[in-house]
Amino acid sequence: MKRIVFITCLIAGLAPAATSAAAEEIKTKAQFVKQIAGKKLVQKDSWVVLSADGKVKGEGPAKGPIIGRWIWEGRYYCREITIDEVLFPRDCQVVTRNGDTVNFAHDQGKGITISWKIE
């Protein structure tokens, strides 16, 4: 019985080390360019590259083009994009990163959050 209690305590003590760190907010354009720009971001059947010069290019879920522009305003990534020839309204988003995952929280962090894998 003592052995089971010891193993249980040992596993419980290791659990925090096995979990990933909390997502870190990207608060500046310099951080965004260093950590995200130029990398391929993938979500299911879609991918996008956000260039350091503000261009957005990729492929949507229906294999149609994703094109547009982005700028940094205050602590927000703001973008205007077209997906499959449909213009989406301008949206400023809170960006966080957790390892190889980047999260974009729409409507200045008040809307839905979309996660992309960094490749």
Backbone atoms as SQL, in Angstrom:
CREATE TABLE atoms (id INTEGER PRIMARY KEY, chain TEXT, resi INTEGER, resn TEXT, atom TEXT, x REAL, y REAL, z REAL);
INSERT INTO atoms VALUES
  (1, 'A', 1, 'MET', 'N', 0.824, -1.195, 0.000),
  (2, 'A', 1, 'MET', 'CA', 0.000, 0.000, 0.000),
  (3, 'A', 1, 'MET', 'C', 0.865, 1.255, 0.000),
  (4, 'A', 2, 'LYS', 'N', 1.947, 1.226, 0.810),
  (5, 'A', 2, 'LYS', 'CA', 2.833, 2.383, 0.854),
  (6, 'A', 2, 'LYS', 'C', 3.434, 2.662, -0.520),
  (7, 'A', 3, 'ARG', 'N', 3.729, 1.577, -1.239),
  (8, 'A', 3, 'ARG', 'CA', 4.317, 1.718, -2.565),
  (9, 'A', 3, 'ARG', 'C', 3.352, 2.428, -3.522),
  (10, 'A', 4, 'ILE', 'N', 2.059, 2.082, -3.476),
  (11, 'A', 4, 'ILE', 'CA', 1.053, 2.725, -4.334),
  (12, 'A', 4, 'ILE', 'C', 0.933, 4.200, -3.998),
  (13, 'A', 5, 'VAL', 'N', 0.913, 4.550, -2.715),
  (14, 'A', 5, 'VAL', 'CA', 0.841, 5.950, -2.297),
  (15, 'A', 5, 'VAL', 'C', 2.079, 6.699, -2.784),
  (16, 'A', 6, 'PHE', 'N', 3.268, 6.103, -2.660),
  (17, 'A', 6, 'PHE', 'CA', 4.493, 6.740, -3.115),
  (18, 'A', 6, 'PHE', 'C', 4.469, 7.000, -4.618),
  (19, 'A', 7, 'ILE', 'N', 4.054, 6.017, -5.407),
  (20, 'A', 7, 'ILE', 'CA', 4.000, 6.165, -6.865),
  (21, 'A', 7, 'ILE', 'C', 2.979, 7.232, -7.249),
  (22, 'A', 8, 'THR', 'N', 1.831, 7.230, -6.579),
  (23, 'A', 8, 'THR', 'CA', 0.804, 8.242, -6.851),
  (24, 'A', 8, 'THR', 'C', 1.338, 9.643, -6.574),
  (25, 'A', 9, 'CYS', 'N', 2.010, 9.812, -5.457),
  (26, 'A', 9, 'CYS', 'CA', 2.601, 11.115, -5.116),
  (27, 'A', 9, 'CYS', 'C', 3.674, 11.515, -6.117),
  (28, 'A', 10, 'LEU', 'N', 4.477, 10.557, -6.546),
  (29, 'A', 10, 'LEU', 'CA', 5.522, 10.832, -7.519),
  (30, 'A', 10, 'LEU', 'C', 4.924, 11.301, -8.836),
  (31, 'A', 11, 'ILE', 'N', 3.900, 10.602, -9.320),
  (32, 'A', 11, 'ILE', 'CA', 3.246, 10.989, -10.571),
  (33, 'A', 11, 'ILE', 'C', 2.601, 12.367, -10.435),
  (34, 'A', 12, 'ALA', 'N', 1.926, 12.616, -9.314),
  (35, 'A', 12, 'ALA', 'CA', 1.286, 13.917, -9.093),
  (36, 'A', 12, 'ALA', 'C', 2.328, 15.035, -9.082),
  (37, 'A', 13, 'GLY', 'N', 3.503, 14.767, -8.530),
  (38, 'A', 13, 'GLY', 'CA', 4.564, 15.772, -8.505),
  (39, 'A', 13, 'GLY', 'C', 5.138, 16.067, -9.870),
  (40, 'A', 14, 'LEU', 'N', 5.087, 15.090, -10.771),
  (41, 'A', 14, 'LEU', 'CA', 5.609, 15.284, -12.116),
  (42, 'A', 14, 'LEU', 'C', 4.595, 15.947, -13.046),
  (43, 'A', 15, 'ALA', 'N', 3.335, 15.895, -12.721),
  (44, 'A', 15, 'ALA', 'CA', 2.286, 16.417, -13.606),
  (45, 'A', 15, 'ALA', 'C', 2.506, 17.867, -14.022),
  (46, 'A', 16, 'PRO', 'N', 2.821, 18.792, -13.119),
  (47, 'A', 16, 'PRO', 'CA', 3.025, 20.168, -13.577),
  (48, 'A', 16, 'PRO', 'C', 4.165, 20.304, -14.581),
  (49, 'A', 17, 'ALA', 'N', 5.183, 19.502, -14.468),
  (50, 'A', 17, 'ALA', 'CA', 6.299, 19.569, -15.408),
  (51, 'A', 17, 'ALA', 'C', 5.896, 19.087, -16.792),
  (52, 'A', 18, 'ALA', 'N', 4.915, 18.208, -16.858),
  (53, 'A', 18, 'ALA', 'CA', 4.508, 17.647, -18.140),
  (54, 'A', 18, 'ALA', 'C', 3.544, 18.552, -18.905),
  (55, 'A', 19, 'THR', 'N', 2.902, 19.492, -18.211),
  (56, 'A', 19, 'THR', 'CA', 1.970, 20.385, -18.900),
  (57, 'A', 19, 'THR', 'C', 2.737, 21.506, -19.572),
  (58, 'A', 20, 'SER', 'N', 2.159, 22.050, -20.626),
  (59, 'A', 20, 'SER', 'CA', 2.838, 23.118, -21.348),
  (60, 'A', 20, 'SER', 'C', 2.658, 24.451, -20.640),
  (61, 'A', 21, 'ALA', 'N', 3.537, 25.359, -20.908),
  (62, 'A', 21, 'ALA', 'CA', 3.460, 26.690, -20.320),
  (63, 'A', 21, 'ALA', 'C', 2.255, 27.434, -20.876),
  (64, 'A', 22, 'ALA', 'N', 1.826, 28.436, -20.149),
  (65, 'A', 22, 'ALA', 'CA', 0.689, 29.240, -20.591),
  (66, 'A', 22, 'ALA', 'C', 1.075, 30.040, -21.830),
  (67, 'A', 23, 'ALA', 'N', 0.085, 30.321, -22.642),
  (68, 'A', 23, 'ALA', 'CA', 0.322, 31.114, -23.850),
  (69, 'A', 23, 'ALA', 'C', 0.804, 32.513, -23.462),
  (70, 'A', 24, 'GLU', 'N', 1.742, 33.020, -24.234),
  (71, 'A', 24, 'GLU', 'CA', 2.299, 34.347, -23.979),
  (72, 'A', 24, 'GLU', 'C', 1.783, 35.309, -25.034),
  (73, 'A', 25, 'GLU', 'N', 1.253, 36.448, -24.584),
  (74, 'A', 25, 'GLU', 'CA', 0.728, 37.437, -25.520),
  (75, 'A', 25, 'GLU', 'C', 1.876, 38.120, -26.263),
  (76, 'A', 26, 'ILE', 'N', 1.679, 38.289, -27.546),
  (77, 'A', 26, 'ILE', 'CA', 2.614, 39.055, -28.375),
  (78, 'A', 26, 'ILE', 'C', 2.088, 40.482, -28.378),
  (79, 'A', 27, 'LYS', 'N', 2.848, 41.408, -27.814),
  (80, 'A', 27, 'LYS', 'CA', 2.356, 42.760, -27.570),
  (81, 'A', 27, 'LYS', 'C', 2.913, 43.832, -28.497),
  (82, 'A', 28, 'THR', 'N', 3.953, 43.487, -29.282),
  (83, 'A', 28, 'THR', 'CA', 4.556, 44.499, -30.145),
  (84, 'A', 28, 'THR', 'C', 4.738, 43.954, -31.559),
  (85, 'A', 29, 'LYS', 'N', 4.860, 44.881, -32.484),
  (86, 'A', 29, 'LYS', 'CA', 5.112, 44.484, -33.870),
  (87, 'A', 29, 'LYS', 'C', 6.453, 43.752, -33.977),
  (88, 'A', 30, 'ALA', 'N', 7.447, 44.222, -33.241),
  (89, 'A', 30, 'ALA', 'CA', 8.762, 43.577, -33.287),
  (90, 'A', 30, 'ALA', 'C', 8.676, 42.118, -32.832),
  (91, 'A', 31, 'GLN', 'N', 7.934, 41.851, -31.762),
  (92, 'A', 31, 'GLN', 'CA', 7.747, 40.473, -31.298),
  (93, 'A', 31, 'GLN', 'C', 7.027, 39.650, -32.369),
  (94, 'A', 32, 'PHE', 'N', 5.979, 40.236, -32.968),
  (95, 'A', 32, 'PHE', 'CA', 5.194, 39.538, -33.976),
  (96, 'A', 32, 'PHE', 'C', 6.063, 39.174, -35.183),
  (97, 'A', 33, 'VAL', 'N', 6.822, 40.145, -35.659),
  (98, 'A', 33, 'VAL', 'CA', 7.682, 39.895, -36.826),
  (99, 'A', 33, 'VAL', 'C', 8.712, 38.814, -36.502),
  (100, 'A', 34, 'LYS', 'N', 9.303, 38.884, -35.320),
  (101, 'A', 34, 'LYS', 'CA', 10.334, 37.908, -34.947),
  (102, 'A', 34, 'LYS', 'C', 9.759, 36.500, -34.784),
  (103, 'A', 35, 'GLN', 'N', 8.580, 36.389, -34.182),
  (104, 'A', 35, 'GLN', 'CA', 8.043, 35.077, -33.835),
  (105, 'A', 35, 'GLN', 'C', 7.095, 34.469, -34.872),
  (106, 'A', 36, 'ILE', 'N', 6.403, 35.311, -35.654),
  (107, 'A', 36, 'ILE', 'CA', 5.337, 34.808, -36.515),
  (108, 'A', 36, 'ILE', 'C', 5.569, 35.094, -37.999),
  (109, 'A', 37, 'ALA', 'N', 5.996, 36.304, -38.324),
  (110, 'A', 37, 'ALA', 'CA', 6.102, 36.713, -39.732),
  (111, 'A', 37, 'ALA', 'C', 7.020, 35.784, -40.515),
  (112, 'A', 38, 'GLY', 'N', 6.572, 35.463, -41.732),
  (113, 'A', 38, 'GLY', 'CA', 7.352, 34.638, -42.630),
  (114, 'A', 38, 'GLY', 'C', 7.206, 33.145, -42.412),
  (115, 'A', 39, 'LYS', 'N', 6.529, 32.753, -41.346),
  (116, 'A', 39, 'LYS', 'CA', 6.334, 31.333, -41.073),
  (117, 'A', 39, 'LYS', 'C', 4.988, 30.878, -41.646),
  (118, 'A', 40, 'LYS', 'N', 4.926, 29.635, -42.035),
  (119, 'A', 40, 'LYS', 'CA', 3.678, 29.075, -42.547),
  (120, 'A', 40, 'LYS', 'C', 2.806, 28.675, -41.356),
  (121, 'A', 41, 'LEU', 'N', 1.583, 29.215, -41.327),
  (122, 'A', 41, 'LEU', 'CA', 0.619, 28.887, -40.288),
  (123, 'A', 41, 'LEU', 'C', -0.430, 27.971, -40.907),
  (124, 'A', 42, 'VAL', 'N', -0.708, 26.850, -40.252),
  (125, 'A', 42, 'VAL', 'CA', -1.607, 25.839, -40.814),
  (126, 'A', 42, 'VAL', 'C', -2.750, 25.564, -39.848),
  (127, 'A', 43, 'GLN', 'N', -3.956, 25.477, -40.428),
  (128, 'A', 43, 'GLN', 'CA', -5.141, 25.093, -39.669),
  (129, 'A', 43, 'GLN', 'C', -5.995, 24.204, -40.564),
  (130, 'A', 44, 'LYS', 'N', -6.081, 22.943, -40.226),
  (131, 'A', 44, 'LYS', 'CA', -6.810, 21.956, -41.027),
  (132, 'A', 44, 'LYS', 'C', -6.351, 22.032, -42.480),
  (133, 'A', 45, 'ASP', 'N', -7.265, 22.370, -43.419),
  (134, 'A', 45, 'ASP', 'CA', -6.925, 22.410, -44.846),
  (135, 'A', 45, 'ASP', 'C', -6.482, 23.793, -45.322),
  (136, 'A', 46, 'SER', 'N', -6.294, 24.732, -44.401),
  (137, 'A', 46, 'SER', 'CA', -5.904, 26.097, -44.766),
  (138, 'A', 46, 'SER', 'C', -4.477, 26.379, -44.310),
  (139, 'A', 47, 'TRP', 'N', -3.845, 27.312, -45.000),
  (140, 'A', 47, 'TRP', 'CA', -2.534, 27.792, -44.569),
  (141, 'A', 47, 'TRP', 'C', -2.410, 29.265, -44.941),
  (142, 'A', 48, 'VAL', 'N', -1.538, 29.957, -44.227),
  (143, 'A', 48, 'VAL', 'CA', -1.311, 31.377, -44.491),
  (144, 'A', 48, 'VAL', 'C', 0.113, 31.739, -44.075),
  (145, 'A', 49, 'VAL', 'N', 0.685, 32.712, -44.792),
  (146, 'A', 49, 'VAL', 'CA', 1.970, 33.298, -44.423),
  (147, 'A', 49, 'VAL', 'C', 1.738, 34.800, -44.279),
  (148, 'A', 50, 'LEU', 'N', 2.130, 35.342, -43.134),
  (149, 'A', 50, 'LEU', 'CA', 2.017, 36.768, -42.854),
  (150, 'A', 50, 'LEU', 'C', 3.415, 37.360, -42.980),
  (151, 'A', 51, 'SER', 'N', 3.677, 38.034, -44.075),
  (152, 'A', 51, 'SER', 'CA', 5.019, 38.552, -44.359),
  (153, 'A', 51, 'SER', 'C', 5.344, 39.750, -43.477),
  (154, 'A', 52, 'ALA', 'N', 6.620, 39.954, -43.221),
  (155, 'A', 52, 'ALA', 'CA', 7.064, 41.077, -42.397),
  (156, 'A', 52, 'ALA', 'C', 6.683, 42.418, -43.011),
  (157, 'A', 53, 'ASP', 'N', 6.502, 42.461, -44.343),
  (158, 'A', 53, 'ASP', 'CA', 6.140, 43.712, -45.007),
  (159, 'A', 53, 'ASP', 'C', 4.630, 43.979, -45.017),
  (160, 'A', 54, 'GLY', 'N', 3.846, 43.147, -44.296),
  (161, 'A', 54, 'GLY', 'CA', 2.421, 43.389, -44.164),
  (162, 'A', 54, 'GLY', 'C', 1.531, 42.655, -45.150),
  (163, 'A', 55, 'LYS', 'N', 2.081, 41.781, -45.946),
  (164, 'A', 55, 'LYS', 'CA', 1.265, 41.027, -46.902),
  (165, 'A', 55, 'LYS', 'C', 0.753, 39.740, -46.266),
  (166, 'A', 56, 'VAL', 'N', -0.451, 39.341, -46.684),
  (167, 'A', 56, 'VAL', 'CA', -1.057, 38.093, -46.260),
  (168, 'A', 56, 'VAL', 'C', -1.284, 37.252, -47.511),
  (169, 'A', 57, 'LYS', 'N', -0.830, 36.020, -47.476),
  (170, 'A', 57, 'LYS', 'CA', -0.997, 35.130, -48.626),
  (171, 'A', 57, 'LYS', 'C', -1.186, 33.714, -48.115),
  (172, 'A', 58, 'GLY', 'N', -2.138, 32.992, -48.740),
  (173, 'A', 58, 'GLY', 'CA', -2.346, 31.625, -48.324),
  (174, 'A', 58, 'GLY', 'C', -3.402, 30.936, -49.149),
  (175, 'A', 59, 'GLU', 'N', -3.917, 29.842, -48.592),
  (176, 'A', 59, 'GLU', 'CA', -4.923, 29.041, -49.277),
  (177, 'A', 59, 'GLU', 'C', -6.003, 28.661, -48.267),
  (178, 'A', 60, 'GLY', 'N', -7.265, 28.919, -48.635),
  (179, 'A', 60, 'GLY', 'CA', -8.399, 28.645, -47.763),
  (180, 'A', 60, 'GLY', 'C', -8.846, 27.201, -47.822),
  (181, 'A', 61, 'PRO', 'N', -9.870, 26.873, -47.030),
  (182, 'A', 61, 'PRO', 'CA', -10.327, 25.490, -46.942),
  (183, 'A', 61, 'PRO', 'C', -10.895, 24.944, -48.251),
  (184, 'A', 62, 'ALA', 'N', -11.385, 25.809, -49.127),
  (185, 'A', 62, 'ALA', 'CA', -11.912, 25.364, -50.423),
  (186, 'A', 62, 'ALA', 'C', -10.846, 25.482, -51.513),
  (187, 'A', 63, 'LYS', 'N', -9.592, 25.597, -51.110),
  (188, 'A', 63, 'LYS', 'CA', -8.434, 25.722, -52.000),
  (189, 'A', 63, 'LYS', 'C', -8.387, 27.062, -52.738),
  (190, 'A', 64, 'GLY', 'N', -9.234, 28.005, -52.329),
  (191, 'A', 64, 'GLY', 'CA', -9.202, 29.345, -52.905),
  (192, 'A', 64, 'GLY', 'C', -8.155, 30.188, -52.212),
  (193, 'A', 65, 'PRO', 'N', -7.765, 31.300, -52.842),
  (194, 'A', 65, 'PRO', 'CA', -6.693, 32.127, -52.284),
  (195, 'A', 65, 'PRO', 'C', -7.124, 32.930, -51.054),
  (196, 'A', 66, 'ILE', 'N', -6.175, 33.090, -50.156),
  (197, 'A', 66, 'ILE', 'CA', -6.290, 34.042, -49.054),
  (198, 'A', 66, 'ILE', 'C', -5.281, 35.134, -49.369),
  (199, 'A', 67, 'ILE', 'N', -5.756, 36.375, -49.506),
  (200, 'A', 67, 'ILE', 'CA', -4.856, 37.501, -49.772),
  (201, 'A', 67, 'ILE', 'C', -5.298, 38.687, -48.925),
  (202, 'A', 68, 'GLY', 'N', -4.348, 39.565, -48.645),
  (203, 'A', 68, 'GLY', 'CA', -4.681, 40.757, -47.886),
  (204, 'A', 68, 'GLY', 'C', -3.456, 41.456, -47.342),
  (205, 'A', 69, 'ARG', 'N', -3.721, 42.285, -46.335),
  (206, 'A', 69, 'ARG', 'CA', -2.659, 43.068, -45.694),
  (207, 'A', 69, 'ARG', 'C', -2.880, 43.051, -44.184),
  (208, 'A', 70, 'TRP', 'N', -1.796, 43.246, -43.452),
  (209, 'A', 70, 'TRP', 'CA', -1.902, 43.387, -42.009),
  (210, 'A', 70, 'TRP', 'C', -1.033, 44.549, -41.550),
  (211, 'A', 71, 'ILE', 'N', -1.424, 45.140, -40.421),
  (212, 'A', 71, 'ILE', 'CA', -0.624, 46.165, -39.746),
  (213, 'A', 71, 'ILE', 'C', -0.700, 45.901, -38.246),
  (214, 'A', 72, 'TRP', 'N', 0.191, 46.520, -37.507),
  (215, 'A', 72, 'TRP', 'CA', 0.169, 46.424, -36.051),
  (216, 'A', 72, 'TRP', 'C', -0.302, 47.752, -35.500),
  (217, 'A', 73, 'GLU', 'N', -1.334, 47.717, -34.628),
  (218, 'A', 73, 'GLU', 'CA', -1.865, 48.932, -33.992),
  (219, 'A', 73, 'GLU', 'C', -1.926, 48.724, -32.489),
  (220, 'A', 74, 'GLY', 'N', -1.130, 49.506, -31.743),
  (221, 'A', 74, 'GLY', 'CA', -1.116, 49.347, -30.286),
  (222, 'A', 74, 'GLY', 'C', -0.633, 47.964, -29.919),
  (223, 'A', 75, 'ARG', 'N', -1.513, 47.153, -29.352),
  (224, 'A', 75, 'ARG', 'CA', -1.154, 45.763, -29.014),
  (225, 'A', 75, 'ARG', 'C', -1.899, 44.758, -29.876),
  (226, 'A', 76, 'TYR', 'N', -2.413, 45.212, -31.020),
  (227, 'A', 76, 'TYR', 'CA', -3.241, 44.359, -31.866),
  (228, 'A', 76, 'TYR', 'C', -2.670, 44.139, -33.264),
  (229, 'A', 77, 'TYR', 'N', -2.862, 42.909, -33.727),
  (230, 'A', 77, 'TYR', 'CA', -2.638, 42.545, -35.127),
  (231, 'A', 77, 'TYR', 'C', -3.951, 42.869, -35.833),
  (232, 'A', 78, 'CYS', 'N', -3.898, 43.743, -36.842),
  (233, 'A', 78, 'CYS', 'CA', -5.104, 44.142, -37.570),
  (234, 'A', 78, 'CYS', 'C', -4.948, 43.711, -39.025),
  (235, 'A', 79, 'ARG', 'N', -6.002, 43.078, -39.558),
  (236, 'A', 79, 'ARG', 'CA', -5.898, 42.567, -40.919),
  (237, 'A', 79, 'ARG', 'C', -7.156, 42.856, -41.722),
  (238, 'A', 80, 'GLU', 'N', -6.926, 42.956, -43.019),
  (239, 'A', 80, 'GLU', 'CA', -7.995, 43.032, -44.008),
  (240, 'A', 80, 'GLU', 'C', -7.682, 41.945, -45.017),
  (241, 'A', 81, 'ILE', 'N', -8.590, 40.967, -45.144),
  (242, 'A', 81, 'ILE', 'CA', -8.302, 39.825, -46.014),
  (243, 'A', 81, 'ILE', 'C', -9.490, 39.466, -46.890),
  (244, 'A', 82, 'THR', 'N', -9.154, 38.786, -47.956),
  (245, 'A', 82, 'THR', 'CA', -10.136, 38.191, -48.848),
  (246, 'A', 82, 'THR', 'C', -9.844, 36.695, -48.878),
  (247, 'A', 83, 'ILE', 'N', -10.902, 35.894, -48.658),
  (248, 'A', 83, 'ILE', 'CA', -10.777, 34.441, -48.731),
  (249, 'A', 83, 'ILE', 'C', -11.767, 33.958, -49.786),
  (250, 'A', 84, 'ASP', 'N', -11.262, 33.262, -50.788),
  (251, 'A', 84, 'ASP', 'CA', -12.124, 32.769, -51.877),
  (252, 'A', 84, 'ASP', 'C', -12.958, 33.912, -52.479),
  (253, 'A', 85, 'GLU', 'N', -12.310, 35.052, -52.670),
  (254, 'A', 85, 'GLU', 'CA', -12.925, 36.245, -53.271),
  (255, 'A', 85, 'GLU', 'C', -14.019, 36.871, -52.411),
  (256, 'A', 86, 'VAL', 'N', -14.093, 36.514, -51.122),
  (257, 'A', 86, 'VAL', 'CA', -15.030, 37.134, -50.192),
  (258, 'A', 86, 'VAL', 'C', -14.232, 38.054, -49.271),
  (259, 'A', 87, 'LEU', 'N', -14.575, 39.357, -49.289),
  (260, 'A', 87, 'LEU', 'CA', -13.882, 40.334, -48.460),
  (261, 'A', 87, 'LEU', 'C', -14.401, 40.247, -47.026),
  (262, 'A', 88, 'PHE', 'N', -13.492, 40.045, -46.093),
  (263, 'A', 88, 'PHE', 'CA', -13.847, 40.014, -44.675),
  (264, 'A', 88, 'PHE', 'C', -13.612, 41.388, -44.078),
  (265, 'A', 89, 'PRO', 'N', -14.439, 41.798, -43.122),
  (266, 'A', 89, 'PRO', 'CA', -14.238, 43.122, -42.518),
  (267, 'A', 89, 'PRO', 'C', -12.914, 43.196, -41.769),
  (268, 'A', 90, 'ARG', 'N', -12.384, 44.407, -41.684),
  (269, 'A', 90, 'ARG', 'CA', -11.157, 44.647, -40.928),
  (270, 'A', 90, 'ARG', 'C', -11.370, 44.154, -39.508),
  (271, 'A', 91, 'ASP', 'N', -10.347, 43.488, -38.957),
  (272, 'A', 91, 'ASP', 'CA', -10.458, 42.932, -37.613),
  (273, 'A', 91, 'ASP', 'C', -9.119, 43.063, -36.917),
  (274, 'A', 92, 'CYS', 'N', -9.133, 43.617, -35.709),
  (275, 'A', 92, 'CYS', 'CA', -7.932, 43.711, -34.887),
  (276, 'A', 92, 'CYS', 'C', -8.010, 42.627, -33.815),
  (277, 'A', 93, 'GLN', 'N', -6.895, 41.916, -33.634),
  (278, 'A', 93, 'GLN', 'CA', -6.896, 40.705, -32.827),
  (279, 'A', 93, 'GLN', 'C', -5.762, 40.683, -31.818),
  (280, 'A', 94, 'VAL', 'N', -6.007, 40.018, -30.697),
  (281, 'A', 94, 'VAL', 'CA', -4.968, 39.742, -29.709),
  (282, 'A', 94, 'VAL', 'C', -4.274, 38.458, -30.156),
  (283, 'A', 95, 'VAL', 'N', -2.949, 38.476, -30.155),
  (284, 'A', 95, 'VAL', 'CA', -2.169, 37.321, -30.596),
  (285, 'A', 95, 'VAL', 'C', -1.415, 36.743, -29.406),
  (286, 'A', 96, 'THR', 'N', -1.532, 35.431, -29.235),
  (287, 'A', 96, 'THR', 'CA', -0.754, 34.736, -28.213),
  (288, 'A', 96, 'THR', 'C', -0.052, 33.551, -28.861),
  (289, 'A', 97, 'ARG', 'N', 1.037, 33.160, -28.224),
  (290, 'A', 97, 'ARG', 'CA', 1.791, 32.012, -28.737),
  (291, 'A', 97, 'ARG', 'C', 2.063, 31.055, -27.596),
  (292, 'A', 98, 'ASN', 'N', 1.910, 29.776, -27.893),
  (293, 'A', 98, 'ASN', 'CA', 2.219, 28.718, -26.949),
  (294, 'A', 98, 'ASN', 'C', 2.960, 27.639, -27.726),
  (295, 'A', 99, 'GLY', 'N', 4.264, 27.666, -27.668),
  (296, 'A', 99, 'GLY', 'CA', 5.077, 26.709, -28.418),
  (297, 'A', 99, 'GLY', 'C', 4.903, 26.902, -29.909),
  (298, 'A', 100, 'ASP', 'N', 4.445, 25.853, -30.594),
  (299, 'A', 100, 'ASP', 'CA', 4.273, 25.955, -32.048),
  (300, 'A', 100, 'ASP', 'C', 2.825, 26.274, -32.435),
  (301, 'A', 101, 'THR', 'N', 2.066, 26.816, -31.494),
  (302, 'A', 101, 'THR', 'CA', 0.687, 27.227, -31.768),
  (303, 'A', 101, 'THR', 'C', 0.553, 28.725, -31.556),
  (304, 'A', 102, 'VAL', 'N', -0.059, 29.395, -32.527),
  (305, 'A', 102, 'VAL', 'CA', -0.341, 30.817, -32.402),
  (306, 'A', 102, 'VAL', 'C', -1.858, 30.980, -32.433),
  (307, 'A', 103, 'ASN', 'N', -2.375, 31.787, -31.506),
  (308, 'A', 103, 'ASN', 'CA', -3.808, 32.008, -31.369),
  (309, 'A', 103, 'ASN', 'C', -4.143, 33.454, -31.705),
  (310, 'A', 104, 'PHE', 'N', -5.179, 33.631, -32.498),
  (311, 'A', 104, 'PHE', 'CA', -5.664, 34.953, -32.862),
  (312, 'A', 104, 'PHE', 'C', -7.059, 35.111, -32.277),
  (313, 'A', 105, 'ALA', 'N', -7.218, 36.000, -31.285),
  (314, 'A', 105, 'ALA', 'CA', -8.514, 36.256, -30.650),
  (315, 'A', 105, 'ALA', 'C', -9.134, 37.480, -31.331),
  (316, 'A', 106, 'HIS', 'N', -10.182, 37.240, -32.091),
  (317, 'A', 106, 'HIS', 'CA', -10.831, 38.280, -32.893),
  (318, 'A', 106, 'HIS', 'C', -11.465, 39.366, -32.021),
  (319, 'A', 107, 'ASP', 'N', -11.836, 40.468, -32.661),
  (320, 'A', 107, 'ASP', 'CA', -12.543, 41.582, -32.017),
  (321, 'A', 107, 'ASP', 'C', -11.806, 42.064, -30.767),
  (322, 'A', 108, 'GLN', 'N', -10.533, 42.375, -30.923),
  (323, 'A', 108, 'GLN', 'CA', -9.663, 42.857, -29.855),
  (324, 'A', 108, 'GLN', 'C', -9.663, 41.932, -28.630),
  (325, 'A', 109, 'GLY', 'N', -9.736, 40.630, -28.910),
  (326, 'A', 109, 'GLY', 'CA', -9.684, 39.641, -27.845),
  (327, 'A', 109, 'GLY', 'C', -11.034, 39.275, -27.266),
  (328, 'A', 110, 'LYS', 'N', -12.099, 39.913, -27.737),
  (329, 'A', 110, 'LYS', 'CA', -13.440, 39.653, -27.202),
  (330, 'A', 110, 'LYS', 'C', -14.219, 38.626, -28.025),
  (331, 'A', 111, 'GLY', 'N', -13.715, 38.286, -29.207),
  (332, 'A', 111, 'GLY', 'CA', -14.417, 37.354, -30.100),
  (333, 'A', 111, 'GLY', 'C', -13.851, 35.954, -30.019),
  (334, 'A', 112, 'ILE', 'N', -14.139, 35.179, -31.055),
  (335, 'A', 112, 'ILE', 'CA', -13.651, 33.805, -31.089),
  (336, 'A', 112, 'ILE', 'C', -12.132, 33.782, -31.259),
  (337, 'A', 113, 'THR', 'N', -11.535, 32.701, -30.835),
  (338, 'A', 113, 'THR', 'CA', -10.094, 32.515, -30.965),
  (339, 'A', 113, 'THR', 'C', -9.847, 31.387, -31.958),
  (340, 'A', 114, 'ILE', 'N', -8.980, 31.675, -32.925),
  (341, 'A', 114, 'ILE', 'CA', -8.600, 30.699, -33.938),
  (342, 'A', 114, 'ILE', 'C', -7.130, 30.332, -33.706),
  (343, 'A', 115, 'SER', 'N', -6.849, 29.040, -33.663),
  (344, 'A', 115, 'SER', 'CA', -5.485, 28.559, -33.441),
  (345, 'A', 115, 'SER', 'C', -4.879, 28.033, -34.729),
  (346, 'A', 116, 'TRP', 'N', -3.620, 28.367, -34.951),
  (347, 'A', 116, 'TRP', 'CA', -2.860, 27.917, -36.125),
  (348, 'A', 116, 'TRP', 'C', -1.573, 27.277, -35.630),
  (349, 'A', 117, 'LYS', 'N', -1.155, 26.231, -36.317),
  (350, 'A', 117, 'LYS', 'CA', 0.119, 25.569, -36.017),
  (351, 'A', 117, 'LYS', 'C', 1.218, 26.220, -36.851),
  (352, 'A', 118, 'ILE', 'N', 2.318, 26.540, -36.224),
  (353, 'A', 118, 'ILE', 'CA', 3.467, 27.132, -36.910),
  (354, 'A', 118, 'ILE', 'C', 4.305, 26.001, -37.485),
  (355, 'A', 119, 'GLU', 'N', 4.540, 26.066, -38.808),
  (356, 'A', 119, 'GLU', 'CA', 5.394, 25.055, -39.446),
  (357, 'A', 119, 'GLU', 'C', 6.695, 25.670, -39.903);
